[in-house]
Amino acid sequence: MLAGISIGPVPLRAQDSVCYLPERPIDYRLVKSDPLYEFARQEFQDYLEEMETYMRCLEQERANAFLQLKEDYEEFQRIYGADAVFRSPVPDYSKPQ
């Protein structure tokens, strides 16, 4: 029975961000003389910049996940000692993946 046993405060990592894949604009293939050409070009440029932001967000979330895995695995080892077996090779978290 585990009632009354306190393991102390459990740190919670707040979700830093949510990565949203931007919607790709329609490729209108307008000629430069079309009055909507500049609008369509700007829309596509904005999309590409949003894609860069999205990719940076994914990279940050991946880094956060690796850090969380490292911390959790170290806790797993502290709790279970020699019985803490990771079924796949443990990556070297000190280097960027």
Distance bins in CASP14 RR format, pairs under 12 A and 6 or more apart:
PFRMAT RR
TARGET T0000
AUTHOR 0000-0000-0000
RMODE 2
METHOD distances of the structure
MODEL  1
7 75 0 0 0 0 0 1 0 0 0 0 0
7 78 0 0 0 0 0 1 0 0 0 0 0
7 79 0 0 0 0 1 0 0 0 0 0 0
10 71 0 0 0 0 0 1 0 0 0 0 0
10 72 0 0 0 0 0 1 0 0 0 0 0
10 75 0 0 0 0 0 1 0 0 0 0 0
11 68 0 0 0 0 0 1 0 0 0 0 0
11 71 0 0 0 0 1 0 0 0 0 0 0
11 72 0 0 0 0 0 1 0 0 0 0 0
11 75 0 0 0 0 0 1 0 0 0 0 0
12 68 0 0 0 0 0 1 0 0 0 0 0
13 61 0 0 0 0 0 1 0 0 0 0 0
13 64 1 0 0 1 0 0 0 0 0 0 0
13 65 0 0 0 0 1 0 0 0 0 0 0
13 67 0 0 0 0 1 0 0 0 0 0 0
13 68 1 0 0 1 0 0 0 0 0 0 0
13 69 0 0 0 0 0 1 0 0 0 0 0
13 71 0 0 0 0 1 0 0 0 0 0 0
13 72 0 0 0 0 0 1 0 0 0 0 0
14 64 0 0 0 0 0 1 0 0 0 0 0
14 68 0 0 0 0 0 1 0 0 0 0 0
15 57 0 0 0 0 0 1 0 0 0 0 0
15 60 0 0 0 0 0 1 0 0 0 0 0
15 61 0 0 0 0 1 0 0 0 0 0 0
15 64 0 0 0 0 1 0 0 0 0 0 0
15 65 0 0 0 0 0 1 0 0 0 0 0
15 68 0 0 0 0 0 1 0 0 0 0 0
16 56 0 0 0 0 0 1 0 0 0 0 0
16 57 0 0 0 0 1 0 0 0 0 0 0
16 60 1 0 0 1 0 0 0 0 0 0 0
16 61 1 0 0 1 0 0 0 0 0 0 0
16 63 0 0 0 0 0 1 0 0 0 0 0
16 64 1 0 0 1 0 0 0 0 0 0 0
16 65 0 0 0 0 0 1 0 0 0 0 0
16 67 0 0 0 0 0 1 0 0 0 0 0
16 68 0 0 0 0 0 1 0 0 0 0 0
17 53 0 0 0 0 1 0 0 0 0 0 0
17 54 0 0 0 0 0 1 0 0 0 0 0
17 56 0 0 0 0 1 0 0 0 0 0 0
17 57 1 0 1 0 0 0 0 0 0 0 0
17 58 0 0 0 0 1 0 0 0 0 0 0
17 59 0 0 0 0 0 1 0 0 0 0 0
17 60 1 0 0 1 0 0 0 0 0 0 0
17 61 1 0 0 1 0 0 0 0 0 0 0
17 63 0 0 0 0 0 1 0 0 0 0 0
17 64 0 0 0 0 1 0 0 0 0 0 0
18 54 0 0 0 0 0 1 0 0 0 0 0
18 57 0 0 0 0 1 0 0 0 0 0 0
18 58 0 0 0 0 0 1 0 0 0 0 0
18 60 0 0 0 0 0 1 0 0 0 0 0
18 61 0 0 0 0 1 0 0 0 0 0 0
19 50 0 0 0 0 0 1 0 0 0 0 0
19 51 0 0 0 0 0 1 0 0 0 0 0
19 53 0 0 0 0 1 0 0 0 0 0 0
19 54 1 0 1 0 0 0 0 0 0 0 0
19 55 0 0 0 0 1 0 0 0 0 0 0
19 56 0 0 0 0 1 0 0 0 0 0 0
19 57 1 1 0 0 0 0 0 0 0 0 0
19 58 1 0 1 0 0 0 0 0 0 0 0
19 59 0 0 0 0 1 0 0 0 0 0 0
19 60 0 0 0 0 1 0 0 0 0 0 0
19 61 1 0 0 1 0 0 0 0 0 0 0
19 62 0 0 0 0 1 0 0 0 0 0 0
19 64 0 0 0 0 0 1 0 0 0 0 0
19 65 0 0 0 0 0 1 0 0 0 0 0
20 50 0 0 0 0 1 0 0 0 0 0 0
20 51 0 0 0 0 0 1 0 0 0 0 0
20 53 0 0 0 0 1 0 0 0 0 0 0
20 54 1 0 0 1 0 0 0 0 0 0 0
20 55 0 0 0 0 0 1 0 0 0 0 0
20 57 0 0 0 0 1 0 0 0 0 0 0
20 58 0 0 0 0 0 1 0 0 0 0 0
20 61 0 0 0 0 0 1 0 0 0 0 0
21 47 0 0 0 0 0 1 0 0 0 0 0
21 50 0 0 0 0 1 0 0 0 0 0 0
21 51 0 0 0 0 1 0 0 0 0 0 0
21 53 0 0 0 0 0 1 0 0 0 0 0
21 54 1 0 1 0 0 0 0 0 0 0 0
21 55 0 0 0 0 1 0 0 0 0 0 0
21 57 0 0 0 0 1 0 0 0 0 0 0
21 58 0 0 0 0 1 0 0 0 0 0 0
22 43 0 0 0 0 0 1 0 0 0 0 0
22 44 0 0 0 0 0 1 0 0 0 0 0
22 46 0 0 0 0 1 0 0 0 0 0 0
22 47 1 0 1 0 0 0 0 0 0 0 0
22 48 0 0 0 0 1 0 0 0 0 0 0
22 49 0 0 0 0 1 0 0 0 0 0 0
22 50 1 1 0 0 0 0 0 0 0 0 0
22 51 1 0 1 0 0 0 0 0 0 0 0
22 52 0 0 0 0 1 0 0 0 0 0 0
22 53 0 0 0 0 1 0 0 0 0 0 0
22 54 1 0 0 1 0 0 0 0 0 0 0
22 55 0 0 0 0 0 1 0 0 0 0 0
22 57 0 0 0 0 0 1 0 0 0 0 0
23 43 0 0 0 0 0 1 0 0 0 0 0
23 44 0 0 0 0 0 1 0 0 0 0 0
23 46 0 0 0 0 0 1 0 0 0 0 0
23 47 1 0 0 1 0 0 0 0 0 0 0
23 50 0 0 0 0 1 0 0 0 0 0 0
23 51 0 0 0 0 0 1 0 0 0 0 0
23 54 0 0 0 0 0 1 0 0 0 0 0
24 43 0 0 0 0 0 1 0 0 0 0 0
24 44 0 0 0 0 1 0 0 0 0 0 0
24 46 0 0 0 0 0 1 0 0 0 0 0
24 47 1 0 0 1 0 0 0 0 0 0 0
24 48 0 0 0 0 1 0 0 0 0 0 0
24 50 0 0 0 0 1 0 0 0 0 0 0
24 51 0 0 0 0 1 0 0 0 0 0 0
24 54 0 0 0 0 0 1 0 0 0 0 0
25 39 0 0 0 0 0 1 0 0 0 0 0
25 40 1 0 0 1 0 0 0 0 0 0 0
25 41 0 0 0 0 1 0 0 0 0 0 0
25 42 0 0 0 0 1 0 0 0 0 0 0
25 43 1 0 1 0 0 0 0 0 0 0 0
25 44 1 0 1 0 0 0 0 0 0 0 0
25 45 0 0 0 0 1 0 0 0 0 0 0
25 46 0 0 0 0 1 0 0 0 0 0 0
25 47 1 0 1 0 0 0 0 0 0 0 0
25 48 0 0 0 0 1 0 0 0 0 0 0
25 50 0 0 0 0 0 1 0 0 0 0 0
25 51 0 0 0 0 0 1 0 0 0 0 0
26 36 0 0 0 0 0 1 0 0 0 0 0
26 39 0 0 0 0 0 1 0 0 0 0 0
26 40 0 0 0 0 1 0 0 0 0 0 0
26 43 0 0 0 0 1 0 0 0 0 0 0
26 44 0 0 0 0 1 0 0 0 0 0 0
26 47 0 0 0 0 0 1 0 0 0 0 0
27 40 0 0 0 0 1 0 0 0 0 0 0
27 41 0 0 0 0 0 1 0 0 0 0 0
27 43 0 0 0 0 0 1 0 0 0 0 0
27 44 1 0 0 1 0 0 0 0 0 0 0
27 47 0 0 0 0 0 1 0 0 0 0 0
28 34 0 0 0 0 1 0 0 0 0 0 0
28 35 0 0 0 0 0 1 0 0 0 0 0
28 36 1 0 0 1 0 0 0 0 0 0 0
28 37 0 0 0 0 1 0 0 0 0 0 0
28 38 0 0 0 0 0 1 0 0 0 0 0
28 39 0 0 0 0 1 0 0 0 0 0 0
28 40 1 0 1 0 0 0 0 0 0 0 0
28 41 0 0 0 0 1 0 0 0 0 0 0
28 43 0 0 0 0 1 0 0 0 0 0 0
28 44 0 0 0 0 1 0 0 0 0 0 0
29 36 0 0 0 0 0 1 0 0 0 0 0
29 37 0 0 0 0 1 0 0 0 0 0 0
29 40 0 0 0 0 1 0 0 0 0 0 0
29 41 0 0 0 0 0 1 0 0 0 0 0
29 44 0 0 0 0 0 1 0 0 0 0 0
30 36 1 0 1 0 0 0 0 0 0 0 0
30 37 1 0 1 0 0 0 0 0 0 0 0
30 38 0 0 0 0 1 0 0 0 0 0 0
30 39 0 0 0 0 1 0 0 0 0 0 0
30 40 1 0 1 0 0 0 0 0 0 0 0
30 41 0 0 0 0 1 0 0 0 0 0 0
30 43 0 0 0 0 0 1 0 0 0 0 0
30 44 0 0 0 0 0 1 0 0 0 0 0
31 37 1 0 0 1 0 0 0 0 0 0 0
31 38 0 0 0 0 0 1 0 0 0 0 0
31 40 0 0 0 0 0 1 0 0 0 0 0
31 41 0 0 0 0 0 1 0 0 0 0 0
32 38 0 0 0 0 1 0 0 0 0 0 0
32 40 0 0 0 0 0 1 0 0 0 0 0
32 41 0 0 0 0 1 0 0 0 0 0 0
34 40 0 0 0 0 1 0 0 0 0 0 0
34 41 0 0 0 0 0 1 0 0 0 0 0
36 42 0 0 0 0 0 1 0 0 0 0 0
36 43 0 0 0 0 1 0 0 0 0 0 0
37 43 0 0 0 0 0 1 0 0 0 0 0
37 44 0 0 0 0 0 1 0 0 0 0 0
38 44 0 0 0 0 0 1 0 0 0 0 0
38 45 0 0 0 0 0 1 0 0 0 0 0
39 45 0 0 0 0 0 1 0 0 0 0 0
39 46 0 0 0 0 0 1 0 0 0 0 0
40 46 0 0 0 0 0 1 0 0 0 0 0
40 47 0 0 0 0 0 1 0 0 0 0 0
41 47 0 0 0 0 0 1 0 0 0 0 0
41 48 0 0 0 0 0 1 0 0 0 0 0
42 48 0 0 0 0 0 1 0 0 0 0 0
42 49 0 0 0 0 0 1 0 0 0 0 0
43 49 0 0 0 0 0 1 0 0 0 0 0
43 50 0 0 0 0 0 1 0 0 0 0 0
44 50 0 0 0 0 0 1 0 0 0 0 0
44 51 0 0 0 0 0 1 0 0 0 0 0
45 51 0 0 0 0 0 1 0 0 0 0 0
45 52 0 0 0 0 0 1 0 0 0 0 0
46 52 0 0 0 0 0 1 0 0 0 0 0
46 53 0 0 0 0 0 1 0 0 0 0 0
47 53 0 0 0 0 0 1 0 0 0 0 0
47 54 0 0 0 0 0 1 0 0 0 0 0
48 54 0 0 0 0 0 1 0 0 0 0 0
48 55 0 0 0 0 0 1 0 0 0 0 0
49 55 0 0 0 0 0 1 0 0 0 0 0
49 56 0 0 0 0 0 1 0 0 0 0 0
50 56 0 0 0 0 0 1 0 0 0 0 0
50 57 0 0 0 0 0 1 0 0 0 0 0
51 57 0 0 0 0 0 1 0 0 0 0 0
51 58 0 0 0 0 0 1 0 0 0 0 0
52 58 0 0 0 0 0 1 0 0 0 0 0
52 59 0 0 0 0 0 1 0 0 0 0 0
53 59 0 0 0 0 0 1 0 0 0 0 0
53 60 0 0 0 0 0 1 0 0 0 0 0
54 60 0 0 0 0 0 1 0 0 0 0 0
54 61 0 0 0 0 0 1 0 0 0 0 0
55 61 0 0 0 0 0 1 0 0 0 0 0
55 62 0 0 0 0 0 1 0 0 0 0 0
56 62 0 0 0 0 0 1 0 0 0 0 0
56 63 0 0 0 0 0 1 0 0 0 0 0
57 63 0 0 0 0 0 1 0 0 0 0 0
57 64 0 0 0 0 0 1 0 0 0 0 0
58 64 0 0 0 0 0 1 0 0 0 0 0
58 65 0 0 0 0 0 1 0 0 0 0 0
59 65 0 0 0 0 0 1 0 0 0 0 0
59 66 0 0 0 0 0 1 0 0 0 0 0
59 96 0 0 0 0 1 0 0 0 0 0 0
59 97 0 0 0 0 1 0 0 0 0 0 0
60 66 0 0 0 0 0 1 0 0 0 0 0
60 67 0 0 0 0 0 1 0 0 0 0 0
61 67 0 0 0 0 0 1 0 0 0 0 0
61 68 0 0 0 0 0 1 0 0 0 0 0
62 68 0 0 0 0 0 1 0 0 0 0 0
62 69 0 0 0 0 0 1 0 0 0 0 0
62 91 0 0 0 0 0 1 0 0 0 0 0
62 96 0 0 0 0 0 1 0 0 0 0 0
62 97 1 0 0 1 0 0 0 0 0 0 0
63 69 0 0 0 0 0 1 0 0 0 0 0
63 70 0 0 0 0 0 1 0 0 0 0 0
63 93 0 0 0 0 1 0 0 0 0 0 0
63 95 0 0 0 0 0 1 0 0 0 0 0
63 96 1 0 0 1 0 0 0 0 0 0 0
63 97 0 0 0 0 1 0 0 0 0 0 0
64 70 0 0 0 0 0 1 0 0 0 0 0
64 71 0 0 0 0 0 1 0 0 0 0 0
64 93 0 0 0 0 0 1 0 0 0 0 0
65 71 0 0 0 0 0 1 0 0 0 0 0
65 72 0 0 0 0 0 1 0 0 0 0 0
65 91 0 0 0 0 0 1 0 0 0 0 0
65 93 0 0 0 0 0 1 0 0 0 0 0
65 97 0 0 0 0 0 1 0 0 0 0 0
66 72 0 0 0 0 0 1 0 0 0 0 0
66 73 0 0 0 0 0 1 0 0 0 0 0
66 90 0 0 0 0 0 1 0 0 0 0 0
66 91 1 0 0 1 0 0 0 0 0 0 0
66 92 0 0 0 0 0 1 0 0 0 0 0
66 93 1 0 1 0 0 0 0 0 0 0 0
66 94 0 0 0 0 0 1 0 0 0 0 0
66 95 0 0 0 0 0 1 0 0 0 0 0
66 96 0 0 0 0 1 0 0 0 0 0 0
66 97 1 0 0 1 0 0 0 0 0 0 0
67 73 0 0 0 0 0 1 0 0 0 0 0
67 74 0 0 0 0 0 1 0 0 0 0 0
67 91 0 0 0 0 0 1 0 0 0 0 0
67 93 1 0 0 1 0 0 0 0 0 0 0
67 94 0 0 0 0 0 1 0 0 0 0 0
67 96 0 0 0 0 0 1 0 0 0 0 0
67 97 0 0 0 0 0 1 0 0 0 0 0
68 74 0 0 0 0 0 1 0 0 0 0 0
68 75 0 0 0 0 0 1 0 0 0 0 0
68 93 0 0 0 0 0 1 0 0 0 0 0
69 75 0 0 0 0 0 1 0 0 0 0 0
69 76 0 0 0 0 0 1 0 0 0 0 0
69 86 0 0 0 0 1 0 0 0 0 0 0
69 88 0 0 0 0 0 1 0 0 0 0 0
69 90 0 0 0 0 1 0 0 0 0 0 0
69 91 0 0 0 0 1 0 0 0 0 0 0
69 93 1 0 0 1 0 0 0 0 0 0 0
69 97 0 0 0 0 0 1 0 0 0 0 0
70 76 0 0 0 0 0 1 0 0 0 0 0
70 77 0 0 0 0 0 1 0 0 0 0 0
70 86 0 0 0 0 0 1 0 0 0 0 0
70 90 0 0 0 0 1 0 0 0 0 0 0
70 91 0 0 0 0 1 0 0 0 0 0 0
70 92 0 0 0 0 1 0 0 0 0 0 0
70 93 1 0 1 0 0 0 0 0 0 0 0
70 94 0 0 0 0 1 0 0 0 0 0 0
70 95 0 0 0 0 0 1 0 0 0 0 0
70 97 0 0 0 0 0 1 0 0 0 0 0
71 77 0 0 0 0 0 1 0 0 0 0 0
71 78 0 0 0 0 0 1 0 0 0 0 0
71 93 0 0 0 0 1 0 0 0 0 0 0
72 78 0 0 0 0 0 1 0 0 0 0 0
72 79 0 0 0 0 0 1 0 0 0 0 0
72 84 0 0 0 0 0 1 0 0 0 0 0
72 86 0 0 0 0 0 1 0 0 0 0 0
72 90 0 0 0 0 0 1 0 0 0 0 0
72 93 0 0 0 0 0 1 0 0 0 0 0
73 79 0 0 0 0 0 1 0 0 0 0 0
73 80 0 0 0 0 0 1 0 0 0 0 0
73 81 0 0 0 0 0 1 0 0 0 0 0
73 84 1 0 0 1 0 0 0 0 0 0 0
73 85 0 0 0 0 0 1 0 0 0 0 0
73 86 1 0 0 1 0 0 0 0 0 0 0
73 87 0 0 0 0 0 1 0 0 0 0 0
73 88 0 0 0 0 0 1 0 0 0 0 0
73 89 0 0 0 0 0 1 0 0 0 0 0
73 90 1 0 0 1 0 0 0 0 0 0 0
73 91 0 0 0 0 1 0 0 0 0 0 0
73 93 0 0 0 0 1 0 0 0 0 0 0
74 80 0 0 0 0 0 1 0 0 0 0 0
74 81 0 0 0 0 0 1 0 0 0 0 0
74 84 0 0 0 0 1 0 0 0 0 0 0
74 86 0 0 0 0 0 1 0 0 0 0 0
74 90 0 0 0 0 0 1 0 0 0 0 0
74 93 0 0 0 0 1 0 0 0 0 0 0
75 81 0 0 0 0 0 1 0 0 0 0 0
75 84 0 0 0 0 1 0 0 0 0 0 0
76 82 0 0 0 0 0 1 0 0 0 0 0
76 83 0 0 0 0 1 0 0 0 0 0 0
76 84 1 0 1 0 0 0 0 0 0 0 0
76 85 0 0 0 0 1 0 0 0 0 0 0
76 86 1 0 0 1 0 0 0 0 0 0 0
76 87 0 0 0 0 0 1 0 0 0 0 0
76 90 0 0 0 0 0 1 0 0 0 0 0
77 83 0 0 0 0 1 0 0 0 0 0 0
77 84 1 0 1 0 0 0 0 0 0 0 0
77 85 0 0 0 0 1 0 0 0 0 0 0
77 86 0 0 0 0 1 0 0 0 0 0 0
77 90 0 0 0 0 1 0 0 0 0 0 0
78 84 0 0 0 0 1 0 0 0 0 0 0
80 86 0 0 0 0 0 1 0 0 0 0 0
84 90 0 0 0 0 0 1 0 0 0 0 0
91 97 1 0 0 1 0 0 0 0 0 0 0
END
